Amino acid sequence: MLSEVPCPVCGRCFESFLDLARHMVLSDRPNGEHIQWSESLLDEPFAEFGWKSDKKIAVAFEK
């Protein structure tokens, strides 16, 4: 397991993919770089994934 998980947008490091998922969902709402990157990776609009559990989003980021 990685000791640090870097944000692919801003480079900030997190202790887990769960922390990264929370950061990505809460940053730059509703249409900033973090949200756009997440939409691209998850292949769904923020309106869909933004309300899922943080753990489900983290699992998708980890894959």
PDB file of N, H, CA, C and O in Angstrom:
ATOM      1  N   MET A   1       0.843  -1.184   0.000  1.00  0.00           N
ATOM      2  CA  MET A   1       0.000   0.000   0.000  1.00  0.00           C
ATOM      3  C   MET A   1       0.887   1.246   0.000  1.00  0.00           C
ATOM      4  O   MET A   1       1.949   1.267   0.623  1.00  0.00           O
ATOM      5  N   LEU A   2       0.441   2.262  -0.697  1.00  0.00           N
ATOM      6  H   LEU A   2      -0.421   2.244  -1.203  1.00  0.00           H
ATOM      7  CA  LEU A   2       1.195   3.501  -0.765  1.00  0.00           C
ATOM      8  C   LEU A   2       1.185   4.214   0.579  1.00  0.00           C
ATOM      9  O   LEU A   2       0.193   4.178   1.307  1.00  0.00           O
ATOM     10  N   SER A   3       2.296   4.859   0.897  1.00  0.00           N
ATOM     11  H   SER A   3       3.102   4.888   0.306  1.00  0.00           H
ATOM     12  CA  SER A   3       2.332   5.617   2.143  1.00  0.00           C
ATOM     13  C   SER A   3       1.653   6.975   1.973  1.00  0.00           C
ATOM     14  O   SER A   3       1.105   7.522   2.930  1.00  0.00           O
ATOM     15  N   GLU A   4       1.689   7.510   0.770  1.00  0.00           N
ATOM     16  H   GLU A   4       2.135   7.066  -0.007  1.00  0.00           H
ATOM     17  CA  GLU A   4       1.024   8.770   0.472  1.00  0.00           C
ATOM     18  C   GLU A   4       0.347   8.665  -0.884  1.00  0.00           C
ATOM     19  O   GLU A   4       0.867   8.032  -1.803  1.00  0.00           O
ATOM     20  N   VAL A   5      -0.804   9.285  -0.999  1.00  0.00           N
ATOM     21  H   VAL A   5      -1.227   9.799  -0.252  1.00  0.00           H
ATOM     22  CA  VAL A   5      -1.543   9.298  -2.256  1.00  0.00           C
ATOM     23  C   VAL A   5      -1.609  10.749  -2.726  1.00  0.00           C
ATOM     24  O   VAL A   5      -2.281  11.568  -2.100  1.00  0.00           O
ATOM     25  N   PRO A   6      -0.917  11.079  -3.826  1.00  0.00           N
ATOM     26  CA  PRO A   6      -0.919  12.464  -4.291  1.00  0.00           C
ATOM     27  C   PRO A   6      -2.171  12.802  -5.102  1.00  0.00           C
ATOM     28  O   PRO A   6      -2.699  11.959  -5.828  1.00  0.00           O
ATOM     29  N   CYS A   7      -2.630  14.025  -4.971  1.00  0.00           N
ATOM     30  H   CYS A   7      -2.201  14.710  -4.382  1.00  0.00           H
ATOM     31  CA  CYS A   7      -3.734  14.511  -5.789  1.00  0.00           C
ATOM     32  C   CYS A   7      -3.197  14.718  -7.206  1.00  0.00           C
ATOM     33  O   CYS A   7      -2.181  15.389  -7.383  1.00  0.00           O
ATOM     34  N   PRO A   8      -3.863  14.155  -8.216  1.00  0.00           N
ATOM     35  CA  PRO A   8      -3.385  14.306  -9.589  1.00  0.00           C
ATOM     36  C   PRO A   8      -3.571  15.720 -10.145  1.00  0.00           C
ATOM     37  O   PRO A   8      -3.035  16.037 -11.207  1.00  0.00           O
ATOM     38  N   VAL A   9      -4.309  16.555  -9.456  1.00  0.00           N
ATOM     39  H   VAL A   9      -4.744  16.297  -8.594  1.00  0.00           H
ATOM     40  CA  VAL A   9      -4.567  17.914  -9.929  1.00  0.00           C
ATOM     41  C   VAL A   9      -3.636  18.927  -9.265  1.00  0.00           C
ATOM     42  O   VAL A   9      -2.988  19.717  -9.952  1.00  0.00           O
ATOM     43  N   CYS A  10      -3.567  18.908  -7.941  1.00  0.00           N
ATOM     44  H   CYS A  10      -4.094  18.266  -7.383  1.00  0.00           H
ATOM     45  CA  CYS A  10      -2.790  19.941  -7.238  1.00  0.00           C
ATOM     46  C   CYS A  10      -1.519  19.413  -6.575  1.00  0.00           C
ATOM     47  O   CYS A  10      -0.684  20.201  -6.130  1.00  0.00           O
ATOM     48  N   GLY A  11      -1.361  18.090  -6.503  1.00  0.00           N
ATOM     49  H   GLY A  11      -2.039  17.450  -6.864  1.00  0.00           H
ATOM     50  CA  GLY A  11      -0.156  17.512  -5.933  1.00  0.00           C
ATOM     51  C   GLY A  11      -0.155  17.343  -4.427  1.00  0.00           C
ATOM     52  O   GLY A  11       0.792  16.785  -3.874  1.00  0.00           O
ATOM     53  N   ARG A  12      -1.188  17.810  -3.755  1.00  0.00           N
ATOM     54  H   ARG A  12      -1.957  18.263  -4.205  1.00  0.00           H
ATOM     55  CA  ARG A  12      -1.273  17.637  -2.298  1.00  0.00           C
ATOM     56  C   ARG A  12      -1.338  16.146  -1.978  1.00  0.00           C
ATOM     57  O   ARG A  12      -2.002  15.388  -2.684  1.00  0.00           O
ATOM     58  N   CYS A  13      -0.654  15.727  -0.922  1.00  0.00           N
ATOM     59  H   CYS A  13      -0.114  16.343  -0.349  1.00  0.00           H
ATOM     60  CA  CYS A  13      -0.602  14.305  -0.575  1.00  0.00           C
ATOM     61  C   CYS A  13      -1.562  13.969   0.564  1.00  0.00           C
ATOM     62  O   CYS A  13      -1.791  14.765   1.475  1.00  0.00           O
ATOM     63  N   PHE A  14      -2.113  12.759   0.476  1.00  0.00           N
ATOM     64  H   PHE A  14      -1.927  12.113  -0.264  1.00  0.00           H
ATOM     65  CA  PHE A  14      -3.084  12.285   1.462  1.00  0.00           C
ATOM     66  C   PHE A  14      -2.663  10.920   1.970  1.00  0.00           C
ATOM     67  O   PHE A  14      -1.898  10.211   1.317  1.00  0.00           O
ATOM     68  N   GLU A  15      -3.169  10.558   3.143  1.00  0.00           N
ATOM     69  H   GLU A  15      -3.791  11.134   3.674  1.00  0.00           H
ATOM     70  CA  GLU A  15      -2.807   9.292   3.772  1.00  0.00           C
ATOM     71  C   GLU A  15      -3.544   8.102   3.176  1.00  0.00           C
ATOM     72  O   GLU A  15      -3.134   6.959   3.379  1.00  0.00           O
ATOM     73  N   SER A  16      -4.630   8.354   2.441  1.00  0.00           N
ATOM     74  H   SER A  16      -4.963   9.282   2.277  1.00  0.00           H
ATOM     75  CA  SER A  16      -5.411   7.245   1.882  1.00  0.00           C
ATOM     76  C   SER A  16      -6.192   7.714   0.662  1.00  0.00           C
ATOM     77  O   SER A  16      -6.347   8.911   0.422  1.00  0.00           O
ATOM     78  N   PHE A  17      -6.683   6.736  -0.105  1.00  0.00           N
ATOM     79  H   PHE A  17      -6.557   5.764   0.091  1.00  0.00           H
ATOM     80  CA  PHE A  17      -7.535   7.063  -1.237  1.00  0.00           C
ATOM     81  C   PHE A  17      -8.861   7.648  -0.755  1.00  0.00           C
ATOM     82  O   PHE A  17      -9.481   8.440  -1.465  1.00  0.00           O
ATOM     83  N   LEU A  18      -9.294   7.271   0.426  1.00  0.00           N
ATOM     84  H   LEU A  18      -8.790   6.627   1.003  1.00  0.00           H
ATOM     85  CA  LEU A  18     -10.518   7.832   0.995  1.00  0.00           C
ATOM     86  C   LEU A  18     -10.355   9.334   1.236  1.00  0.00           C
ATOM     87  O   LEU A  18     -11.249  10.117   0.916  1.00  0.00           O
ATOM     88  N   ASP A  19      -9.220   9.730   1.798  1.00  0.00           N
ATOM     89  H   ASP A  19      -8.493   9.093   2.058  1.00  0.00           H
ATOM     90  CA  ASP A  19      -8.951  11.159   2.006  1.00  0.00           C
ATOM     91  C   ASP A  19      -8.852  11.892   0.668  1.00  0.00           C
ATOM     92  O   ASP A  19      -9.328  13.020   0.535  1.00  0.00           O
ATOM     93  N   LEU A  20      -8.230  11.245  -0.322  1.00  0.00           N
ATOM     94  H   LEU A  20      -7.842  10.330  -0.214  1.00  0.00           H
ATOM     95  CA  LEU A  20      -8.141  11.842  -1.658  1.00  0.00           C
ATOM     96  C   LEU A  20      -9.536  12.020  -2.250  1.00  0.00           C
ATOM     97  O   LEU A  20      -9.834  13.069  -2.821  1.00  0.00           O
ATOM     98  N   ALA A  21     -10.390  11.009  -2.121  1.00  0.00           N
ATOM     99  H   ALA A  21     -10.147  10.157  -1.657  1.00  0.00           H
ATOM    100  CA  ALA A  21     -11.750  11.097  -2.660  1.00  0.00           C
ATOM    101  C   ALA A  21     -12.502  12.271  -2.044  1.00  0.00           C
ATOM    102  O   ALA A  21     -13.172  13.021  -2.752  1.00  0.00           O
ATOM    103  N   ARG A  22     -12.393  12.429  -0.748  1.00  0.00           N
ATOM    104  H   ARG A  22     -11.848  11.819  -0.172  1.00  0.00           H
ATOM    105  CA  ARG A  22     -13.065  13.547  -0.066  1.00  0.00           C
ATOM    106  C   ARG A  22     -12.540  14.886  -0.587  1.00  0.00           C
ATOM    107  O   ARG A  22     -13.314  15.811  -0.836  1.00  0.00           O
ATOM    108  N   HIS A  23     -11.234  14.976  -0.748  1.00  0.00           N
ATOM    109  H   HIS A  23     -10.606  14.225  -0.546  1.00  0.00           H
ATOM    110  CA  HIS A  23     -10.607  16.193  -1.267  1.00  0.00           C
ATOM    111  C   HIS A  23     -11.119  16.502  -2.678  1.00  0.00           C
ATOM    112  O   HIS A  23     -11.465  17.644  -2.979  1.00  0.00           O
ATOM    113  N   MET A  24     -11.165  15.490  -3.533  1.00  0.00           N
ATOM    114  H   MET A  24     -10.884  14.562  -3.289  1.00  0.00           H
ATOM    115  CA  MET A  24     -11.578  15.696  -4.917  1.00  0.00           C
ATOM    116  C   MET A  24     -13.030  16.159  -5.001  1.00  0.00           C
ATOM    117  O   MET A  24     -13.361  17.034  -5.801  1.00  0.00           O
ATOM    118  N   VAL A  25     -13.889  15.575  -4.182  1.00  0.00           N
ATOM    119  H   VAL A  25     -13.621  14.864  -3.533  1.00  0.00           H
ATOM    120  CA  VAL A  25     -15.316  15.923  -4.220  1.00  0.00           C
ATOM    121  C   VAL A  25     -15.571  17.303  -3.619  1.00  0.00           C
ATOM    122  O   VAL A  25     -16.459  18.022  -4.077  1.00  0.00           O
ATOM    123  N   LEU A  26     -14.810  17.674  -2.610  1.00  0.00           N
ATOM    124  H   LEU A  26     -14.088  17.090  -2.238  1.00  0.00           H
ATOM    125  CA  LEU A  26     -15.059  18.943  -1.927  1.00  0.00           C
ATOM    126  C   LEU A  26     -14.327  20.135  -2.540  1.00  0.00           C
ATOM    127  O   LEU A  26     -14.664  21.281  -2.241  1.00  0.00           O
ATOM    128  N   SER A  27     -13.335  19.886  -3.388  1.00  0.00           N
ATOM    129  H   SER A  27     -13.061  18.955  -3.630  1.00  0.00           H
ATOM    130  CA  SER A  27     -12.548  20.971  -3.979  1.00  0.00           C
ATOM    131  C   SER A  27     -13.214  21.524  -5.232  1.00  0.00           C
ATOM    132  O   SER A  27     -13.777  20.780  -6.034  1.00  0.00           O
ATOM    133  N   ASP A  28     -13.139  22.817  -5.381  1.00  0.00           N
ATOM    134  H   ASP A  28     -12.681  23.421  -4.729  1.00  0.00           H
ATOM    135  CA  ASP A  28     -13.534  23.481  -6.631  1.00  0.00           C
ATOM    136  C   ASP A  28     -14.970  23.222  -7.066  1.00  0.00           C
ATOM    137  O   ASP A  28     -15.255  23.211  -8.264  1.00  0.00           O
ATOM    138  N   ARG A  29     -15.870  23.015  -6.126  1.00  0.00           N
ATOM    139  H   ARG A  29     -15.638  23.023  -5.153  1.00  0.00           H
ATOM    140  CA  ARG A  29     -17.266  22.796  -6.527  1.00  0.00           C
ATOM    141  C   ARG A  29     -17.810  24.041  -7.195  1.00  0.00           C
ATOM    142  O   ARG A  29     -17.380  25.133  -6.826  1.00  0.00           O
ATOM    143  N   PRO A  30     -18.696  23.964  -8.123  1.00  0.00           N
ATOM    144  CA  PRO A  30     -19.221  22.741  -8.714  1.00  0.00           C
ATOM    145  C   PRO A  30     -18.530  22.333 -10.004  1.00  0.00           C
ATOM    146  O   PRO A  30     -18.849  21.281 -10.558  1.00  0.00           O
ATOM    147  N   ASN A  31     -17.579  23.144 -10.504  1.00  0.00           N
ATOM    148  H   ASN A  31     -17.319  23.998 -10.054  1.00  0.00           H
ATOM    149  CA  ASN A  31     -17.051  22.817 -11.827  1.00  0.00           C
ATOM    150  C   ASN A  31     -15.569  23.143 -11.979  1.00  0.00           C
ATOM    151  O   ASN A  31     -15.144  23.569 -13.052  1.00  0.00           O
ATOM    152  N   GLY A  32     -14.783  22.953 -10.936  1.00  0.00           N
ATOM    153  H   GLY A  32     -15.128  22.607 -10.064  1.00  0.00           H
ATOM    154  CA  GLY A  32     -13.359  23.255 -11.007  1.00  0.00           C
ATOM    155  C   GLY A  32     -12.546  22.097 -11.567  1.00  0.00           C
ATOM    156  O   GLY A  32     -13.095  21.082 -11.998  1.00  0.00           O
ATOM    157  N   GLU A  33     -11.225  22.266 -11.553  1.00  0.00           N
ATOM    158  H   GLU A  33     -10.779  23.090 -11.204  1.00  0.00           H
ATOM    159  CA  GLU A  33     -10.320  21.249 -12.110  1.00  0.00           C
ATOM    160  C   GLU A  33     -10.455  19.892 -11.428  1.00  0.00           C
ATOM    161  O   GLU A  33     -10.435  18.859 -12.098  1.00  0.00           O
ATOM    162  N   HIS A  34     -10.591  19.883 -10.105  1.00  0.00           N
ATOM    163  H   HIS A  34     -10.607  20.722  -9.561  1.00  0.00           H
ATOM    164  CA  HIS A  34     -10.704  18.618  -9.380  1.00  0.00           C
ATOM    165  C   HIS A  34     -11.960  17.857  -9.806  1.00  0.00           C
ATOM    166  O   HIS A  34     -11.926  16.644 -10.009  1.00  0.00           O
ATOM    167  N   ILE A  35     -13.057  18.584  -9.935  1.00  0.00           N
ATOM    168  H   ILE A  35     -13.085  19.570  -9.769  1.00  0.00           H
ATOM    169  CA  ILE A  35     -14.322  17.967 -10.333  1.00  0.00           C
ATOM    170  C   ILE A  35     -14.227  17.471 -11.771  1.00  0.00           C
ATOM    171  O   ILE A  35     -14.659  16.357 -12.069  1.00  0.00           O
ATOM    172  N   GLN A  36     -13.672  18.277 -12.658  1.00  0.00           N
ATOM    173  H   GLN A  36     -13.321  19.181 -12.416  1.00  0.00           H
ATOM    174  CA  GLN A  36     -13.541  17.873 -14.061  1.00  0.00           C
ATOM    175  C   GLN A  36     -12.658  16.636 -14.197  1.00  0.00           C
ATOM    176  O   GLN A  36     -12.982  15.731 -14.966  1.00  0.00           O
ATOM    177  N   TRP A  37     -11.552  16.584 -13.467  1.00  0.00           N
ATOM    178  H   TRP A  37     -11.288  17.319 -12.843  1.00  0.00           H
ATOM    179  CA  TRP A  37     -10.668  15.420 -13.521  1.00  0.00           C
ATOM    180  C   TRP A  37     -11.415  14.183 -13.035  1.00  0.00           C
ATOM    181  O   TRP A  37     -11.314  13.117 -13.642  1.00  0.00           O
ATOM    182  N   SER A  38     -12.159  14.319 -11.950  1.00  0.00           N
ATOM    183  H   SER A  38     -12.241  15.185 -11.457  1.00  0.00           H
ATOM    184  CA  SER A  38     -12.915  13.198 -11.390  1.00  0.00           C
ATOM    185  C   SER A  38     -13.994  12.723 -12.357  1.00  0.00           C
ATOM    186  O   SER A  38     -14.195  11.520 -12.526  1.00  0.00           O
ATOM    187  N   GLU A  39     -14.685  13.663 -12.988  1.00  0.00           N
ATOM    188  H   GLU A  39     -14.522  14.640 -12.850  1.00  0.00           H
ATOM    189  CA  GLU A  39     -15.709  13.293 -13.973  1.00  0.00           C
ATOM    190  C   GLU A  39     -15.096  12.497 -15.112  1.00  0.00           C
ATOM    191  O   GLU A  39     -15.682  11.522 -15.583  1.00  0.00           O
ATOM    192  N   SER A  40     -13.925  12.910 -15.549  1.00  0.00           N
ATOM    193  H   SER A  40     -13.448  13.702 -15.166  1.00  0.00           H
ATOM    194  CA  SER A  40     -13.238  12.214 -16.636  1.00  0.00           C
ATOM    195  C   SER A  40     -12.841  10.798 -16.224  1.00  0.00           C
ATOM    196  O   SER A  40     -13.049   9.848 -16.979  1.00  0.00           O
ATOM    197  N   LEU A  41     -12.276  10.658 -15.042  1.00  0.00           N
ATOM    198  H   LEU A  41     -12.108  11.429 -14.428  1.00  0.00           H
ATOM    199  CA  LEU A  41     -11.835   9.345 -14.570  1.00  0.00           C
ATOM    200  C   LEU A  41     -13.014   8.411 -14.324  1.00  0.00           C
ATOM    201  O   LEU A  41     -12.985   7.248 -14.725  1.00  0.00           O
ATOM    202  N   LEU A  42     -14.041   8.917 -13.670  1.00  0.00           N
ATOM    203  H   LEU A  42     -14.065   9.862 -13.344  1.00  0.00           H
ATOM    204  CA  LEU A  42     -15.185   8.087 -13.299  1.00  0.00           C
ATOM    205  C   LEU A  42     -16.191   7.936 -14.432  1.00  0.00           C
ATOM    206  O   LEU A  42     -17.095   7.105 -14.357  1.00  0.00           O
ATOM    207  N   ASP A  43     -16.036   8.737 -15.478  1.00  0.00           N
ATOM    208  H   ASP A  43     -15.301   9.413 -15.538  1.00  0.00           H
ATOM    209  CA  ASP A  43     -16.911   8.701 -16.651  1.00  0.00           C
ATOM    210  C   ASP A  43     -18.380   8.910 -16.284  1.00  0.00           C
ATOM    211  O   ASP A  43     -19.269   8.244 -16.814  1.00  0.00           O
ATOM    212  N   GLU A  44     -18.612   9.840 -15.376  1.00  0.00           N
ATOM    213  H   GLU A  44     -17.890  10.381 -14.945  1.00  0.00           H
ATOM    214  CA  GLU A  44     -19.975  10.231 -15.028  1.00  0.00           C
ATOM    215  C   GLU A  44     -19.952  11.652 -14.480  1.00  0.00           C
ATOM    216  O   GLU A  44     -18.938  12.095 -13.940  1.00  0.00           O
ATOM    217  N   PRO A  45     -21.064  12.365 -14.616  1.00  0.00           N
ATOM    218  CA  PRO A  45     -21.110  13.753 -14.151  1.00  0.00           C
ATOM    219  C   PRO A  45     -21.073  13.860 -12.630  1.00  0.00           C
ATOM    220  O   PRO A  45     -21.472  12.943 -11.913  1.00  0.00           O
ATOM    221  N   PHE A  46     -20.589  14.994 -12.164  1.00  0.00           N
ATOM    222  H   PHE A  46     -20.265  15.740 -12.746  1.00  0.00           H
ATOM    223  CA  PHE A  46     -20.490  15.229 -10.724  1.00  0.00           C
ATOM    224  C   PHE A  46     -21.839  15.042 -10.033  1.00  0.00           C
ATOM    225  O   PHE A  46     -21.898  14.543  -8.910  1.00  0.00           O
ATOM    226  N   ALA A  47     -22.909  15.436 -10.694  1.00  0.00           N
ATOM    227  H   ALA A  47     -22.861  15.841 -11.607  1.00  0.00           H
ATOM    228  CA  ALA A  47     -24.245  15.295 -10.102  1.00  0.00           C
ATOM    229  C   ALA A  47     -24.542  13.845  -9.734  1.00  0.00           C
ATOM    230  O   ALA A  47     -25.333  13.582  -8.828  1.00  0.00           O
ATOM    231  N   GLU A  48     -23.910  12.905 -10.435  1.00  0.00           N
ATOM    232  H   GLU A  48     -23.268  13.119 -11.171  1.00  0.00           H
ATOM    233  CA  GLU A  48     -24.113  11.480 -10.146  1.00  0.00           C
ATOM    234  C   GLU A  48     -23.171  10.992  -9.040  1.00  0.00           C
ATOM    235  O   GLU A  48     -23.626  10.432  -8.042  1.00  0.00           O
ATOM    236  N   PHE A  49     -21.855  11.201  -9.214  1.00  0.00           N
ATOM    237  H   PHE A  49     -21.485  11.656 -10.025  1.00  0.00           H
ATOM    238  CA  PHE A  49     -20.908  10.624  -8.255  1.00  0.00           C
ATOM    239  C   PHE A  49     -20.731  11.467  -7.003  1.00  0.00           C
ATOM    240  O   PHE A  49     -20.287  10.954  -5.976  1.00  0.00           O
ATOM    241  N   GLY A  50     -21.063  12.735  -7.065  1.00  0.00           N
ATOM    242  H   GLY A  50     -21.424  13.152  -7.899  1.00  0.00           H
ATOM    243  CA  GLY A  50     -20.867  13.627  -5.924  1.00  0.00           C
ATOM    244  C   GLY A  50     -21.672  13.249  -4.696  1.00  0.00           C
ATOM    245  O   GLY A  50     -21.362  13.686  -3.588  1.00  0.00           O
ATOM    246  N   TRP A  51     -22.696  12.442  -4.884  1.00  0.00           N
ATOM    247  H   TRP A  51     -22.947  12.087  -5.784  1.00  0.00           H
ATOM    248  CA  TRP A  51     -23.558  12.053  -3.764  1.00  0.00           C
ATOM    249  C   TRP A  51     -23.355  10.607  -3.356  1.00  0.00           C
ATOM    250  O   TRP A  51     -24.026  10.126  -2.443  1.00  0.00           O
ATOM    251  N   LYS A  52     -22.436   9.898  -4.017  1.00  0.00           N
ATOM    252  H   LYS A  52     -21.891  10.289  -4.758  1.00  0.00           H
ATOM    253  CA  LYS A  52     -22.123   8.522  -3.621  1.00  0.00           C
ATOM    254  C   LYS A  52     -21.300   8.545  -2.338  1.00  0.00           C
ATOM    255  O   LYS A  52     -20.820   9.593  -1.907  1.00  0.00           O
ATOM    256  N   SER A  53     -21.151   7.381  -1.744  1.00  0.00           N
ATOM    257  H   SER A  53     -21.542   6.529  -2.093  1.00  0.00           H
ATOM    258  CA  SER A  53     -20.328   7.320  -0.535  1.00  0.00           C
ATOM    259  C   SER A  53     -18.872   7.582  -0.896  1.00  0.00           C
ATOM    260  O   SER A  53     -18.411   7.215  -1.976  1.00  0.00           O
ATOM    261  N   ASP A  54     -18.163   8.214   0.014  1.00  0.00           N
ATOM    262  H   ASP A  54     -18.537   8.512   0.893  1.00  0.00           H
ATOM    263  CA  ASP A  54     -16.744   8.502  -0.206  1.00  0.00           C
ATOM    264  C   ASP A  54     -15.963   7.222  -0.462  1.00  0.00           C
ATOM    265  O   ASP A  54     -15.017   7.216  -1.250  1.00  0.00           O
ATOM    266  N   LYS A  55     -16.355   6.142   0.199  1.00  0.00           N
ATOM    267  H   LYS A  55     -17.123   6.147   0.839  1.00  0.00           H
ATOM    268  CA  LYS A  55     -15.638   4.878   0.050  1.00  0.00           C
ATOM    269  C   LYS A  55     -15.764   4.337  -1.373  1.00  0.00           C
ATOM    270  O   LYS A  55     -14.786   3.826  -1.918  1.00  0.00           O
ATOM    271  N   LYS A  56     -16.938   4.436  -1.985  1.00  0.00           N
ATOM    272  H   LYS A  56     -17.733   4.852  -1.543  1.00  0.00           H
ATOM    273  CA  LYS A  56     -17.124   3.967  -3.363  1.00  0.00           C
ATOM    274  C   LYS A  56     -16.273   4.779  -4.333  1.00  0.00           C
ATOM    275  O   LYS A  56     -15.696   4.227  -5.269  1.00  0.00           O
ATOM    276  N   ILE A  57     -16.196   6.075  -4.112  1.00  0.00           N
ATOM    277  H   ILE A  57     -16.665   6.523  -3.351  1.00  0.00           H
ATOM    278  CA  ILE A  57     -15.373   6.929  -4.964  1.00  0.00           C
ATOM    279  C   ILE A  57     -13.902   6.586  -4.767  1.00  0.00           C
ATOM    280  O   ILE A  57     -13.145   6.521  -5.735  1.00  0.00           O
ATOM    281  N   ALA A  58     -13.495   6.369  -3.525  1.00  0.00           N
ATOM    282  H   ALA A  58     -14.110   6.423  -2.739  1.00  0.00           H
ATOM    283  CA  ALA A  58     -12.099   6.021  -3.226  1.00  0.00           C
ATOM    284  C   ALA A  58     -11.702   4.725  -3.908  1.00  0.00           C
ATOM    285  O   ALA A  58     -10.597   4.625  -4.442  1.00  0.00           O
ATOM    286  N   VAL A  59     -12.575   3.737  -3.901  1.00  0.00           N
ATOM    287  H   VAL A  59     -13.472   3.818  -3.468  1.00  0.00           H
ATOM    288  CA  VAL A  59     -12.287   2.454  -4.553  1.00  0.00           C
ATOM    289  C   VAL A  59     -12.092   2.671  -6.052  1.00  0.00           C
ATOM    290  O   VAL A  59     -11.198   2.074  -6.651  1.00  0.00           O
ATOM    291  N   ALA A  60     -12.911   3.508  -6.654  1.00  0.00           N
ATOM    292  H   ALA A  60     -13.637   3.993  -6.167  1.00  0.00           H
ATOM    293  CA  ALA A  60     -12.765   3.801  -8.083  1.00  0.00           C
ATOM    294  C   ALA A  60     -11.442   4.506  -8.368  1.00  0.00           C
ATOM    295  O   ALA A  60     -10.797   4.210  -9.374  1.00  0.00           O
ATOM    296  N   PHE A  61     -11.026   5.425  -7.509  1.00  0.00           N
ATOM    297  H   PHE A  61     -11.550   5.665  -6.692  1.00  0.00           H
ATOM    298  CA  PHE A  61      -9.747   6.113  -7.691  1.00  0.00           C
ATOM    299  C   PHE A  61      -8.576   5.146  -7.536  1.00  0.00           C
ATOM    300  O   PHE A  61      -7.573   5.258  -8.240  1.00  0.00           O
ATOM    301  N   GLU A  62      -8.708   4.211  -6.625  1.00  0.00           N
ATOM    302  H   GLU A  62      -9.523   4.120  -6.053  1.00  0.00           H
ATOM    303  CA  GLU A  62      -7.618   3.273  -6.351  1.00  0.00           C
ATOM    304  C   GLU A  62      -7.373   2.338  -7.528  1.00  0.00           C
ATOM    305  O   GLU A  62      -6.243   1.918  -7.774  1.00  0.00           O
ATOM    306  N   LYS A  63      -8.436   2.019  -8.247  1.00  0.00           N
ATOM    307  H   LYS A  63      -9.354   2.360  -8.047  1.00  0.00           H
ATOM    308  CA  LYS A  63      -8.306   1.121  -9.409  1.00  0.00           C
ATOM    309  C   LYS A  63      -7.583   1.846 -10.489  1.00  0.00           C
ATOM    310  O   LYS A  63      -7.358   1.289 -11.563  1.00  0.00           O
TER     311      LYS A  63
END
